[in-house]
Amino acid sequence: MKSYISGKRILVSGGNGFLGRHIVEKLKVRRCAEIFVPDVPEYDLRKLDSIRKAYDTARPDIIIHLAAKVGGIGLNKARPGELFYDNLIMGTQMMEEARLREAEKFVALGTICCYPKFTPVPFKEKDLWNGYPEETNAPYGLAKKMLLVQAQSYRAQYGFNAIFLMPVNLYGPGDNFDPGSSHVIPAIIKKCFDAIESGEKKIVIWGSGNPTREFLYVEDCAEAIVLATEKYNSPEPVNIGAGFEIKIRNLVGLIANMADFKGKIEWDKSRPDGQPRRHLDVTRAKKEFGFKAKVSFERGLKETVEWYKNYRKKGGVL
């Protein structure tokens, strides 16, 4: 498969992570000259010396910056300072060092958490600055949002080709099921199987169940990012999503049914709901680089539940 990135040297920060593994596989199909993944503990990308070492080793033409400290509402509430600092310092120094070395392109991954708390639905990129993010994830969201400011500033002053993509919450086989840092889908799946295994008659879910969320299958997201790396070279941010929303209450019901959990679902309304609604307008991604999600939510969710079920059977720890 011949494309702009064929024959290029590409550095993928976070390339051994949930999303990164899929991106690396797709880059291999495109026949890149070299794919370099700066992994911890050898490379701590919060430290400038580590970034320089990674760039010296890889000599990248293109950087895809995925590495991030990220988690669900619980982690956002417990460690907002870390989430702000670690994400801000990684992104800022990664992009600056890429500019200094005259890299051809920098692909920065933002987040749906960049959007204001009360954004008209579906979220359009033009509304990105019309308010403050939802409070529990604002430190993380704003740290990532500064990558957009940096990318646009560097393009204006230096002609540096940096783009900014904003994916919705991802899910799929191999997701993070650690209860201390997982997102909503793996957290609910784990709760269901834990309850089945222990004989519990109920599971407790944070919030009211009324907020909506949009989810994107991880392999679809990887394809979107690679397509943007190949074809998108403009300053405007781009939503990466599937273009739908589902109530958390309905999501829990779907997962419980797929996991064969027959007990009661109890809602802990003392816990925060997070942002009221999340649903992206995905027009720009389709127009600019031809991306449209392919995996239906029901199919992707079923594959994720089955993967985790088999993982536990094989002695998986989480």
Kinemage of the C-alpha trace (Angstrom):
@kinemage 1
@onewidth
@group {chain A} dominant
@subgroup {mainchain}
@vectorlist {calphas} color= white
{ca met a 1} P 0.000 0.000 0.000
{ca lys a 2} L 1.836 3.118 -1.284
{ca ser a 3} L 1.139 6.432 0.444
{ca tyr a 4} L 2.799 9.635 1.631
{ca ile a 5} L 4.120 7.823 4.703
{ca ser a 6} L 5.645 4.900 2.791
{ca gly a 7} L 9.409 5.061 3.249
{ca lys a 8} L 9.179 7.563 6.112
{ca arg a 9} L 10.685 7.180 9.567
{ca ile a 10} L 7.884 7.524 12.105
{ca leu a 11} L 8.046 7.896 15.878
{ca val a 12} L 4.893 6.802 17.709
{ca ser a 13} L 4.818 7.879 21.344
{ca gly a 14} L 2.513 5.557 23.255
{ca gly a 15} L 2.932 3.016 20.473
{ca asn a 16} L 2.780 0.060 22.862
{ca gly a 17} L -0.522 1.205 24.333
{ca phe a 18} L -4.114 0.227 23.622
{ca leu a 19} L -4.478 2.519 20.587
{ca gly a 20} L -0.810 2.658 19.676
{ca arg a 21} L -0.480 -1.058 18.930
{ca his a 22} L -3.181 -0.795 16.279
{ca ile a 23} L -1.581 2.286 14.723
{ca val a 24} L 1.810 0.587 14.528
{ca glu a 25} L 0.253 -2.376 12.694
{ca lys a 26} L -1.421 -0.071 10.188
{ca leu a 27} L 1.836 1.824 9.634
{ca lys a 28} L 3.593 -1.460 8.865
{ca val a 29} L 1.063 -2.116 6.091
{ca arg a 30} L 1.940 1.296 4.642
{ca arg a 31} L 5.592 0.176 4.435
{ca cys a 32} L 7.183 2.882 6.522
{ca ala a 33} L 10.987 2.801 6.516
{ca glu a 34} L 11.117 2.589 10.308
{ca ile a 35} L 8.644 2.750 13.191
{ca phe a 36} L 10.134 3.714 16.536
{ca val a 37} L 8.243 3.418 19.822
{ca pro a 38} L 9.922 5.169 22.790
{ca asp a 39} L 8.737 3.017 25.659
{ca val a 40} L 9.010 3.477 29.422
{ca pro a 41} L 11.081 3.159 31.542
{ca glu a 42} L 13.875 3.917 29.082
{ca tyr a 43} L 12.072 6.969 27.742
{ca asp a 44} L 10.186 9.189 30.206
{ca leu a 45} L 8.631 11.704 27.834
{ca arg a 46} L 7.984 14.177 30.614
{ca lys a 47} L 11.750 14.771 30.585
{ca leu a 48} L 13.411 16.726 27.800
{ca asp a 49} L 16.542 14.560 27.858
{ca ser a 50} L 14.420 11.482 27.141
{ca ile a 51} L 12.662 13.203 24.258
{ca arg a 52} L 15.989 14.233 22.763
{ca lys a 53} L 17.335 10.719 23.166
{ca ala a 54} L 14.272 9.311 21.403
{ca tyr a 55} L 14.591 11.772 18.533
{ca asp a 56} L 18.349 11.152 18.237
{ca thr a 57} L 17.677 7.420 17.982
{ca ala a 58} L 14.685 7.524 15.632
{ca arg a 59} L 15.535 10.567 13.456
{ca pro a 60} L 11.805 10.758 12.642
{ca asp a 61} L 10.273 12.406 9.609
{ca ile a 62} L 6.852 12.188 11.279
{ca ile a 63} L 5.806 12.102 14.939
{ca ile a 64} L 2.466 10.670 16.060
{ca his a 65} L 2.076 11.750 19.680
{ca leu a 66} L -0.314 9.415 21.478
{ca ala a 67} L 1.381 9.110 24.874
{ca ala a 68} L -0.791 10.462 27.670
{ca lys a 69} L -1.736 10.015 31.288
{ca val a 70} L -5.471 9.358 31.160
{ca gly a 71} L -8.300 7.676 33.058
{ca gly a 72} L -11.939 7.850 34.061
{ca ile a 73} L -13.766 10.221 36.394
{ca gly a 74} L -12.189 8.677 39.492
{ca leu a 75} L -8.627 9.294 38.327
{ca asn a 76} L -9.494 12.790 37.093
{ca lys a 77} L -10.831 13.712 40.526
{ca ala a 78} L -7.968 12.104 42.454
{ca arg a 79} L -4.987 13.331 40.416
{ca pro a 80} L -5.860 16.505 38.479
{ca gly a 81} L -2.437 18.090 38.976
{ca glu a 82} L -0.597 15.114 37.513
{ca leu a 83} L -3.005 14.870 34.608
{ca phe a 84} L -2.493 18.547 33.795
{ca tyr a 85} L 1.282 18.710 34.196
{ca asp a 86} L 2.276 15.375 32.688
{ca asn a 87} L 0.150 15.808 29.567
{ca leu a 88} L 1.080 19.456 29.076
{ca ile a 89} L 4.825 18.982 29.497
{ca met a 90} L 4.954 15.884 27.284
{ca gly a 91} L 3.100 17.482 24.407
{ca thr a 92} L 4.759 20.886 24.560
{ca gln a 93} L 8.302 19.537 24.616
{ca met a 94} L 7.621 16.811 22.051
{ca met a 95} L 6.321 19.367 19.548
{ca glu a 96} L 9.011 21.958 20.218
{ca glu a 97} L 11.802 19.443 19.804
{ca ala a 98} L 10.204 18.175 16.578
{ca arg a 99} L 10.101 21.745 15.257
{ca leu a 100} L 13.729 22.382 16.175
{ca arg a 101} L 14.744 19.238 14.283
{ca glu a 102} L 12.620 20.241 11.270
{ca ala a 103} L 10.404 17.176 11.281
{ca glu a 104} L 8.023 16.994 8.327
{ca lys a 105} L 4.860 16.518 10.358
{ca phe a 106} L 3.566 16.285 13.936
{ca val a 107} L 0.261 14.549 14.638
{ca ala a 108} L -1.096 15.612 18.046
{ca leu a 109} L -3.851 13.632 19.737
{ca gly a 110} L -6.319 15.683 21.726
{ca thr a 111} L -9.490 14.460 23.386
{ca ile a 112} L -13.239 15.011 23.466
{ca cys a 113} L -12.590 16.408 26.971
{ca cys a 114} L -11.306 19.568 25.241
{ca tyr a 115} L -14.908 20.626 24.578
{ca pro a 116} L -16.896 22.948 26.860
{ca lys a 117} L -19.189 21.297 29.396
{ca phe a 118} L -22.332 22.566 27.681
{ca thr a 119} L -21.587 22.199 23.981
{ca pro a 120} L -24.447 22.058 21.446
{ca val a 121} L -24.967 18.469 20.272
{ca pro a 122} L -23.511 17.160 18.037
{ca phe a 123} L -20.174 18.777 18.969
{ca lys a 124} L -18.771 20.824 16.087
{ca glu a 125} L -15.129 21.873 15.992
{ca lys a 126} L -16.162 25.532 15.726
{ca asp a 127} L -17.633 25.372 19.260
{ca leu a 128} L -14.386 24.256 20.887
{ca trp a 129} L -13.690 27.588 22.584
{ca asn a 130} L -17.246 28.521 23.611
{ca gly a 131} L -16.929 27.689 27.312
{ca tyr a 132} L -15.002 25.855 30.027
{ca pro a 133} L -14.656 22.046 30.017
{ca glu a 134} L -16.546 19.813 32.450
{ca glu a 135} L -14.882 20.366 35.829
{ca thr a 136} L -13.794 16.813 36.654
{ca asn a 137} L -11.764 16.429 33.471
{ca ala a 138} L -10.853 20.079 32.791
{ca pro a 139} L -7.165 19.792 33.824
{ca tyr a 140} L -6.623 16.896 31.435
{ca gly a 141} L -8.757 18.411 28.678
{ca leu a 142} L -7.091 21.823 28.846
{ca ala a 143} L -3.586 20.348 28.906
{ca lys a 144} L -4.376 18.487 25.683
{ca lys a 145} L -6.125 21.528 24.201
{ca met a 146} L -2.908 23.521 24.494
{ca leu a 147} L -1.460 21.232 21.833
{ca leu a 148} L -3.949 22.783 19.412
{ca val a 149} L -2.815 26.285 20.375
{ca gln a 150} L 0.819 25.250 19.998
{ca ala a 151} L 0.182 23.541 16.651
{ca gln a 152} L -1.616 26.556 15.198
{ca ser a 153} L 0.971 28.995 16.577
{ca tyr a 154} L 3.868 26.993 15.176
{ca arg a 155} L 2.186 26.711 11.795
{ca ala a 156} L 1.612 30.493 11.720
{ca gln a 157} L 5.128 31.502 12.783
{ca tyr a 158} L 7.362 28.681 11.566
{ca gly a 159} L 5.345 26.944 8.846
{ca phe a 160} L 5.492 23.779 10.939
{ca asn a 161} L 3.042 21.101 9.797
{ca ala a 162} L 1.258 20.070 13.007
{ca ile a 163} L -2.305 18.729 13.051
{ca phe a 164} L -4.697 18.160 15.966
{ca leu a 165} L -7.193 15.291 16.219
{ca met a 166} L -9.863 14.784 18.912
{ca pro a 167} L -11.051 11.200 19.390
{ca val a 168} L -14.033 10.208 21.516
{ca asn a 169} L -13.739 7.491 24.170
{ca leu a 170} L -12.248 4.339 22.715
{ca tyr a 171} L -13.071 0.735 23.485
{ca gly a 172} L -12.221 -2.728 22.218
{ca pro a 173} L -10.354 -5.949 23.015
{ca gly a 174} L -7.204 -5.307 25.037
{ca asp a 175} L -8.589 -2.175 26.722
{ca asn a 176} L -7.458 -1.039 30.177
{ca phe a 177} L -9.559 -2.877 32.783
{ca asp a 178} L -7.712 -1.536 35.840
{ca pro a 179} L -10.463 -0.139 38.114
{ca gly a 180} L -8.181 2.687 39.222
{ca ser a 181} L -7.785 4.181 35.760
{ca ser a 182} L -10.186 2.530 33.294
{ca his a 183} L -12.875 4.273 31.274
{ca val a 184} L -16.565 3.499 31.464
{ca ile a 185} L -16.927 0.466 29.145
{ca pro a 186} L -14.120 -1.682 30.610
{ca ala a 187} L -15.095 -0.571 34.134
{ca ile a 188} L -18.681 -1.798 33.666
{ca ile a 189} L -17.593 -5.036 31.989
{ca lys a 190} L -15.282 -5.802 34.899
{ca lys a 191} L -17.973 -5.005 37.467
{ca cys a 192} L -20.335 -7.471 35.790
{ca phe a 193} L -17.841 -10.341 35.681
{ca asp a 194} L -16.603 -9.626 39.217
{ca ala a 195} L -20.185 -9.844 40.464
{ca ile a 196} L -20.872 -13.076 38.570
{ca glu a 197} L -17.699 -14.654 39.933
{ca ser a 198} L -18.311 -13.591 43.538
{ca gly a 199} L -22.057 -14.298 43.526
{ca glu a 200} L -23.001 -10.656 44.149
{ca lys a 201} L -26.624 -9.813 43.340
{ca lys a 202} L -25.992 -6.216 42.305
{ca ile a 203} L -23.465 -3.859 40.782
{ca val a 204} L -23.118 -0.177 41.683
{ca ile a 205} L -22.555 2.356 38.899
{ca trp a 206} L -21.490 5.972 39.442
{ca gly a 207} L -23.949 8.747 38.659
{ca ser a 208} L -27.549 8.827 37.500
{ca gly a 209} L -27.169 6.934 34.236
{ca asn a 210} L -28.652 9.851 32.285
{ca pro a 211} L -25.553 11.306 30.565
{ca thr a 212} L -24.818 10.187 27.020
{ca arg a 213} L -21.498 9.140 25.559
{ca glu a 214} L -20.108 8.321 22.139
{ca phe a 215} L -17.653 5.471 21.667
{ca leu a 216} L -15.285 4.517 18.862
{ca tyr a 217} L -13.842 1.064 18.251
{ca val a 218} L -10.079 1.238 18.734
{ca glu a 219} L -9.187 -0.147 15.309
{ca asp a 220} L -11.427 2.421 13.616
{ca cys a 221} L -9.655 5.175 15.534
{ca ala a 222} L -6.266 3.853 14.479
{ca glu a 223} L -7.354 3.944 10.842
{ca ala a 224} L -8.574 7.533 11.228
{ca ile a 225} L -5.248 8.674 12.683
{ca val a 226} L -3.221 6.991 9.953
{ca leu a 227} L -5.477 8.481 7.261
{ca ala a 228} L -5.027 11.946 8.787
{ca thr a 229} L -1.270 11.410 8.930
{ca glu a 230} L -1.316 10.575 5.232
{ca lys a 231} L -3.764 13.204 3.977
{ca tyr a 232} L -4.554 16.036 6.407
{ca asn a 233} L -2.327 19.113 6.566
{ca ser a 234} L -4.519 21.949 7.860
{ca pro a 235} L -4.616 24.003 11.079
{ca glu a 236} L -8.210 23.280 12.087
{ca pro a 237} L -8.909 20.568 14.700
{ca val a 238} L -10.753 17.423 13.607
{ca asn a 239} L -13.257 15.273 15.512
{ca ile a 240} L -12.650 11.525 15.356
{ca gly a 241} L -15.756 9.549 16.271
{ca ala a 242} L -18.561 7.271 15.184
{ca gly a 243} L -21.292 9.928 15.126
{ca phe a 244} L -23.782 8.534 17.680
{ca glu a 245} L -24.583 8.739 21.389
{ca ile a 246} L -25.933 6.287 23.946
{ca lys a 247} L -27.197 6.850 27.487
{ca ile a 248} L -24.986 5.364 30.179
{ca arg a 249} L -28.106 3.657 31.576
{ca asn a 250} L -28.665 1.895 28.246
{ca leu a 251} L -24.975 1.089 27.897
{ca val a 252} L -24.947 -0.671 31.268
{ca gly a 253} L -27.994 -2.687 30.257
{ca leu a 254} L -26.331 -3.789 27.018
{ca ile a 255} L -23.125 -4.845 28.759
{ca ala a 256} L -24.969 -6.667 31.560
{ca asn a 257} L -26.927 -8.614 28.961
{ca met a 258} L -23.815 -9.518 26.939
{ca ala a 259} L -21.964 -10.554 30.103
{ca asp a 260} L -25.000 -12.560 31.260
{ca phe a 261} L -25.228 -10.646 34.540
{ca lys a 262} L -28.747 -11.145 35.951
{ca gly a 263} L -28.500 -9.034 39.113
{ca lys a 264} L -29.654 -5.541 40.045
{ca ile a 265} L -28.064 -2.343 38.751
{ca glu a 266} L -27.847 0.322 41.458
{ca trp a 267} L -27.035 3.962 40.665
{ca asp a 268} L -24.867 5.925 43.113
{ca lys a 269} L -26.167 9.442 42.506
{ca ser a 270} L -23.751 10.889 45.060
{ca arg a 271} L -21.028 10.322 42.449
{ca pro a 272} L -20.478 12.755 39.544
{ca asp a 273} L -22.049 12.202 36.156
{ca gly a 274} L -19.365 14.062 34.232
{ca gln a 275} L -20.298 15.912 31.041
{ca pro a 276} L -24.068 15.757 30.348
{ca arg a 277} L -23.802 14.694 26.694
{ca arg a 278} L -21.102 13.690 24.231
{ca his a 279} L -21.775 13.255 20.553
{ca leu a 280} L -19.492 14.439 17.758
{ca asp a 281} L -20.171 15.911 14.355
{ca val a 282} L -17.788 13.832 12.230
{ca thr a 283} L -18.334 15.631 8.913
{ca arg a 284} L -14.863 17.177 8.724
{ca ala a 285} L -13.000 13.868 9.085
{ca lys a 286} L -15.000 12.322 6.249
{ca lys a 287} L -14.576 15.349 4.002
{ca glu a 288} L -10.886 15.965 4.653
{ca phe a 289} L -9.435 12.464 4.714
{ca gly a 290} L -12.280 10.046 4.009
{ca phe a 291} L -12.734 8.553 7.455
{ca lys a 292} L -15.944 6.830 8.479
{ca ala a 293} L -16.222 4.331 11.348
{ca lys a 294} L -16.856 0.784 10.100
{ca val a 295} L -17.403 -1.337 13.224
{ca ser a 296} L -20.966 -1.182 14.609
{ca phe a 297} L -21.222 -0.460 18.322
{ca glu a 298} L -23.040 -3.711 19.101
{ca arg a 299} L -20.442 -5.800 17.276
{ca gly a 300} L -17.513 -3.970 18.853
{ca leu a 301} L -19.020 -4.192 22.327
{ca lys a 302} L -19.695 -7.918 21.944
{ca glu a 303} L -16.096 -8.506 20.835
{ca thr a 304} L -14.817 -6.547 23.831
{ca val a 305} L -16.968 -8.449 26.331
{ca glu a 306} L -15.933 -11.798 24.817
{ca trp a 307} L -12.264 -10.824 24.857
{ca tyr a 308} L -12.420 -9.952 28.544
{ca lys a 309} L -14.366 -13.111 29.373
{ca asn a 310} L -11.682 -15.241 27.705
{ca tyr a 311} L -8.928 -13.175 29.308
{ca arg a 312} L -10.272 -14.001 32.757
{ca lys a 313} L -10.621 -17.681 31.886
{ca lys a 314} L -6.944 -17.745 30.929
{ca gly a 315} L -5.982 -16.333 34.348
{ca gly a 316} L -5.827 -12.631 33.554
{ca val a 317} L -5.207 -10.596 36.709
{ca leu a 318} L -7.698 -7.752 36.241
